[in-house]
Amino acid sequence: MLHSMTTGFIARLRANDQAAWFELWEMFGPVVRAQLAKWGRGRIGHETVRDLSQETLAALSNSIDRYDPSRGARFSTWLLAIAKHVLGDEMDRRMAQKRGSGNRGGVLDEAWMGESGEIPVDRQYEDSVFRAKVEGAMRMVERQADFTDFSVYRMRVLDGLSGKAVAESVGVSEPTVSRRLAKVREMLRARLSEVIATYSFTADEQREAERNGLALNPKSNAERSDDALFDEAIAEIYHRQMELRRHDQAAVTD
């Protein structure tokens, strides 16, 4: 059964809610561009990749009324199938130009909406989509949290500074650092739960956080190992996402 947040987000897209479309592309645009570049294997340039990523968004918009998430397709499969369709159209157009003939755009086959397995699983791509969800949740927390609280979390977890160094930098005690860390961590768990619920169309997607070391509902506050593993996983995901963002931005400036 789909989560109410999932169906609510689909409804926003179908209603042409521009904020919803912006949220979608801000979160997953770099992942789609990286996948298009991978498929292109050097045959298409950075500008073409960005154009095709925009065409993917347009194709999403045009097909959203026909999309049926209850048929079991992962959210990532939805994006992958449409991006692949858009790239295929571009390559067909180029081949048609070489032959000196016209090009008729292909029709988006909706068979991928089911669990037929016709779209092969690319584990790296799936992992990238999950990391994008985590990054999206982190951005939400950064906007909502107290500035000092998030700065403490950034320094301690993302920058890897010691509790003592963070305390000295902020001008508070180490116990206060720990309390601020816990506050942001719980906010992040809550926002990540929301993001996963919004963009998860299958039960498998909803279990991704646990598989990636992100315990969203630890059994008790005494289980500090869950918190340590959570922070470690967040740091790794954050740095991999920043690397993806750097590559994406470099492609723009090249």
Secondary structure, 3 states (H helix, E strand, C coil): CCCHHHHHHHHHHHCCCHHHHHHHHHHHHHHHHHHHHHHHCCCCCHHHHHHHHHHHHHHHHHHHHHCCHHHCCCHHHHHHHHHHHHHHHHHHHHHHHHHCCCCCCCCCCHHHHCCCCCCCCCHHHHHHHHHHHHHHHHHHHHHHCCHHHHHHHHHHHHCCCCHHHHHHHHCCCHHHHHHHHHHHHHHHHHHHHHHHHHHCCCHHHHCHHHHCCCCCCCCCCCCHHHHHHHHHHHHHHHHHHHHHHHHHHHHHHC
